[in-house]
């Protein structure tokens, strides 16, 4: 499916459970999962017109989710008392 042909709302409804599963699999604290899921869709909304239609949407969403999870973990570690 080409992202440009689907509305953001349609993609969000169809893919949010997939993204949530990916984020949960990254072992974040449960309280942070929904924040990261939301961040993934903020990135999607900003970059929808730039998506490479030759790649799968799932692959793109997974890569964004993994990157955001890693960033989120790094930020949490920086704020831990030493």
C-alpha positions in Angstrom: 0.0 0.0 0.0 1.3 3.4 -0.8 1.1 5.7 2.2 0.2 8.7 0.0 -3.1 7.0 -1.0 -4.3 6.4 2.6 -5.3 9.0 5.1 -3.3 9.3 8.3 -6.4 8.3 10.3 -6.8 5.1 8.3 -3.2 4.2 8.7 -3.3 5.0 12.5 -6.4 2.8 13.1 -4.9 0.0 11.1 -1.3 0.0 12.4 -1.5 1.2 16.0 -1.7 -2.3 17.4 1.3 -3.4 15.3 3.3 -0.4 16.6 2.2 -1.0 20.2 3.4 -4.6 19.9 6.8 -3.5 18.5 7.2 -1.0 21.3 6.2 -3.5 24.0 8.8 -5.9 22.6 11.5 -3.3 23.3 11.1 -3.8 27.1 10.2 -0.3 28.0 8.5 0.4 31.3 4.7 -0.1 30.7 4.0 3.5 31.6 6.1 4.7 28.7 4.7 2.5 25.9 1.8 4.7 24.9 4.0 7.8 24.9 6.4 6.1 22.4 3.5 4.8 20.3 2.2 8.3 20.1 5.7 9.6 19.1 5.8 7.1 16.2 2.6 8.4 14.8 3.7 12.0 15.2 6.8 11.1 13.1 4.5 9.4 10.6 2.3 12.4 10.3 5.2 14.8 9.8 6.9 12.5 7.2 4.0 10.9 5.3 4.8 12.7 2.1 8.5 11.6 2.2 7.8 7.9 2.6 9.5 5.6 0.1 6.6 3.7 -1.5 9.1 0.9 -2.5 9.4 0.0 1.2 6.8 -1.6 3.4 5.0 0.6 5.8 5.4 -2.0 8.5 9.2 -2.0 8.0 9.3 1.8 8.2 7.1 1.9 11.3 9.1 -0.8 13.0 12.4 1.1 12.3 11.0 4.4 13.7 9.6 2.6 16.7 12.9 0.9 17.5 14.8 4.1 17.1 12.4 6.0 19.4 12.6 3.3 22.0 16.4 3.4 22.0 16.2 7.2 22.4 13.7 6.9 25.2 15.8 4.5 27.1 18.9 6.7 26.7 17.0 9.7 28.0 15.8 7.7 31.0 19.3 6.5 31.8 20.6 10.1 31.8 18.1 11.1 34.4 18.7 8.2 36.8 20.4 9.1 40.1 24.0 7.8 40.2 
